[in-house]
Amino acid sequence: MYIDKKYINMLSPNLEQFSWKKDNLATCRCPICGDSKKNANKRRGYFYLKKGNFFFKCYNCNYGCNVYNFMEKIAPHYCKEYSLEKFQDNPISGRKRRPVTTPKTIVPQAKKKVIEHIDGLESVLSLSKDHPCIQYIENRKIPKSKWNRLYYTDDFSVIAKKIDPNTSKLLKEARLVLPIIATDGSLVGVQGRKIDDGYSPKYITIKAEGYSDRLWFGLKDVDTNKKCFVVEGPIDSLFLSNAVAMIGLDAIDAMPEKLLKCKEVVFVFDNEPRNPDVVRVYEKTLEMGLNVCIWPDKIKDKDINDMSKSIEPKIIEDIITQNTYHGPAGLLALAKWSRCRARNRNYGK
């Protein structure tokens, strides 16, 4: 991180309107596309930190790369020096490569079985119409075109142990199973959704043994040539045409490379303007220079699944597109969104 930041600062005199917004976030006018031709003050190029390294992304032309590739285009004369300092000991200055924290040792394993071959799982397509899992899916109005991505088990504790043998003992209970597949096609986790009433957690997520990256549901099937929607829950993602779900909101700090290649990415969080933790996530995402949907006041439902009970998925996508913001305009819309709902709540007292 230190070396990346050093070279970004060395490049900064050649970058129009460059400034650091935070220690891990800088912005400038994009030198690749020239940025806005109408507004000379618009800055849509961003340097952001991911897993200890800085990357560049332009939200005008969607160009993205690491610091080395950025330098190759802007200042190639720095590339050799950067490589020496970043990737090996520097024989000129005597500088040794900065020590890197050694990650936990992960024993290489064979690729996990494909989801269809795990004993104890059934595709929901094979279940009878009166099966409790089918009734649950139909009540949630999950599109039938997405049923091929859903599975069922009558004992999720067994499935959890097969994914990660170190999993703590779980209750024997039936669950809808949503497999989490990496871009290489390997099974890296599962999420089990309770389909009946009870006191156990609604969702249980199990990460495959030895897998250390963040989990993203639907990542393998994303079309990078289209707009991609990023939502909070796997079930919500099934209602949109090209979507992934973060498993945990902190996943935003480690966006997978495939998402950075998408034509456009829009983050679609739950509609909870009264929840300060949710509002902070909106704010953080906008400050990172990312696109965010800020729901219009007419939408009262909490999430996309709830909305789908009265609104067609295509119309939901149109609402998201019409209410997508980024940068300062997004922060203004966010302030209005969160304050507006708070006022309405107070008036009702």
N, C-alpha and C positions, 0 to 999 in steps of 0.2 A: 504494500500500500504506500509506504513512504517513497519508494522509487517512482512509482506511477505518478504520485502527486508532484514530486519534484519535476518530472518532465512535462507534466501538464502546465505547471507554472512557467517552465522555460518556453513553452509554446504560446503562452497567453498573450504576449505582446502582438502576435500575429492573428489573434482571434478577436473579432469585433465584439465589443461590449462584454468582454469576459469578466466574470466575477464568481466568487465562492459564495453560495447561499448558506452552506453548512460545511462542516469539516469533511463530509463525505458526499457533497453534491455541489457541482459547479455548472454554470450555464453560459452560453455565448450564442452569437449568430452562427448558424451552421455554415462552415466554409465549403461544404460539399455542394449544396444546392443554392447557397447564397441567401437562404431564408426568405422572409417576406419582401416582395418588391414594392408593396404599398406602404408598409410600416417599417421604417428604418430602425425602430426601437424594439422590434419583436425579436425575441431570442428563444429559439426552439431546439437548440443543440444542448445536450446535457452530458456531463461526466458523472457517473454514479458508481458507487461501490458495491461489488458483489463478490462474496467469498474471499475477501482480502485483496481483490484486484479491481482497478477502475476500468470502466467501459464507456464508450461514447454512443449516444443514440440521438437521432434527430427526429422530432415529431412533426416535421414538415415533409421531408422526403423519405422518412423511415429508414435511413441508412444507419446501420449499427456495426460496431467493431470493438476490438480491444485497443489499448493505447498504442501498441506497436503498429498495427495496421493503420491506425489514424495518422501516426507519424509518417508512415510510408507515403501517404498522400499529401501531407501538409509540409513536412520537414524531414525528408528522407536522410539528410545528413546527420540526424541525431540517432538513427536506428542502430548503428553499430555500437555506439557508446551505450545506448540503452540496453542492448542485449548483453553486453559485457557486465554491466552493473546489475541487471535484473536476474540473469540466468546462470552466471558463473562468477568465479573470483575474478577481480579486475587486476590484471598484471601490471597495468600502468600506475594506478593509484595505490595498489597494495590493499585496497578494500576487499574484505571478505564478504561473501554473500551473507546477508543478515539471516540469523538462525530462524527457522520456521518451526512452529509448534508441531511436533510429530503427532499425526492423527492416530486414533486407535487402530491397532492392527486388525484388519479384516481378512479372515481366512477365505481364499477364493473358493467359490462354490459353483457347482453346476447350475446352469440356468434353471429357474423354477419351472415346474410343469405348467403347461397352458391350463387356463382355468377349467376348461371342459373336462380335463382328465383327473381332476381332484375328486377322490371318492368322498361321497357325502354331500356333493353339490348337484343340484338339478337346475337346468335352464327353466325359467318360468314358462317358456313356450311349451314345455312338456307337461305342465300342470293342468288339472281339470278346471273347468270354468267356476266350479263352486269351492275351489281351494281357498283357504284363508289368505294366502299370499296374493292370489289373483284378485280377490275382493279388495285387499288393501291397495294394490296397484291401481285398480279401477277407481277406487274412491279418491285416490290422489290425482287421478286423471293423467297419469303418465302416458305420453303418446305411444301407441302400439308399435310405431316404427322404431322405438328405442328399447322394446322389450328384449330384444336379442342380447342386450348388454347386462341383463339382470339375471340373478340366480337365487336359489332358495336352498336353505338347509334346515333340518329339524333339530340340529344340535350344533350351534355356532362354536361351542367350546372345542369341539373336535377340529373344525376348520381352522380355528385360531392356532391350535397346536401344530397343525401341518404347515402353516405359514411361518410361524416362529415357535420352535419347541420350548423357548424360554418364557413364553407367555404365562402369566399368573393364571391360576385356575378360575374359570368362568362358569356361570350357571349353564346348565343344559337347557337351551331354549331355541325356539324357531326364530329365524331372522331372514329378511331379505338381504342378499349379499351383492355388493357392488365391487367388482374387481378393479384394482388400480394397476394399470399396465404401463410400463415404461416405453419410451420411444423405440427401443429395440425389440419390443414384443414380449419382454419377460414380465412375469407377475411379481410386483414389488410390494403389494399390500392388498388388503381388503377392508371394506367398511361394512359392518352389519347393522341393519336398521330393524329395530323391534317392530313387529307387526300386530302385537296385541297389547292390552293394558297390563300394567305391572309396575314394579318398583325398580327394575334394572334400568340402566342408562338407555336412552333412545338410540344413540349411536355408539358403536364400539369400533375403533380403527386399529388394525393390526398391521405393523410394518414387517416385511419379510426379514428374516434373520440375515444380518450382514449388510443390509441396505442402509446407507447413511444419508442419502439426499432427502429433500422434502418430498412429500407425496402430492401429486397433482392428478386428479381424476379426469380421464378423457384426453390426456395429452397426446397419446399415440394417434388418435383419430383427427386431430386438429389439422385443418387445411390452412397452411401459412399464406396462401394466395387470397384469402378472404379475411374479413373482419372477424376477430376472435373476441368473445365475451368471457370474462373471468368472473365467476360467481363464488359464493361462499360454500354452497353445499352441492354434492354430487347429484342429488335428485333435482335441484333447481336447474342444473346444467342440461338436463334431458329435455327441457322445454325450449331450448334455443338451438338454432341451426348449426352453430360452430362455436362450441363453448367448452371450457374446462372449469374445474372447481379446485380451489385451494383447500387443502386439508389443514386448517388452522390459518388464521389471519397473518401470523408471522411469516408465512411462506412468501409474502410479497417482498421480503428482503433478499430472496434468493430465486429470482425468476429464472426458469429454465431457458436454455439457449433457443429452443424451438419457438418459444413465445416472442423472443426478441426479433425473430425473423418474420413474424406475421406482418401482413399488410397494415393492420391497425389492431390495437388492443384496447378494449374498454373494460374497466373494472366496474362490476355491478354488485354493490353491497346491499345488505338488507335495509329495508325502509324503517329505520329506527332513529328518528331525529331527537328523541328524548333521551337516548342512551349516550352518555358522554364518552364511553369507550368506543362506540361505533363512530361517533362524530370525529374522534381523534384519528381513527383509521382513515376516514375520508380525507382529513386534513393532511395526514402524512403522505398519502398516495398522490394528492395534488402537488404537494411540495416536491415530490420526486419527479414531477413533470409528466405524470401519466394521465391518461384520459379516465374520467370517472363519470358515471351516471348519477345525477342528483335528481331524485324522484320528484315529479311535480306534485303540488298540493292535492290534486284530485285523486291521487293514488293513496288509498288508506291501508292496503294490505301490507303485511310485514315482509313477505318474500315472493319470489316468482311463482312458486308452487301455489301459494294462496291466490295470487293474481289470476292464475290460469283457470281457476274455477269460474271466473266471470269474464275473462278476457282471452281472446285467441292468442296463441303464442306469437304469430306473425305481428299482431298489433302490439304485443309487449315489446318485441324487437324494435318496432317503429318508435314507440315511446322512449325506449333507451336511446336510440339514435338522436331523437329530437332533443333529448335532455343530457347530452354528453358535453362535459366541460373539461378544460385543463388550464393550468396556470392561474394567474390572478383572477381571471373571470370566474374560474371554478371556485376559488376561495370566497369570492363575493356571493356566488350562488349558494355555496355551502352555509355561509353566515345567515342568509335569508331563510334558507330551508330549516335550519335548526332553531332560529329565533321565532319563526312564524309558528311552528308547532307548539313551542313553549307558550306563546301568547294565547293561542287557542285553548290550551289546557288551563291557563290561569283564568280566562274568561268564563270557563265552565264551572269554576268553583263557586 
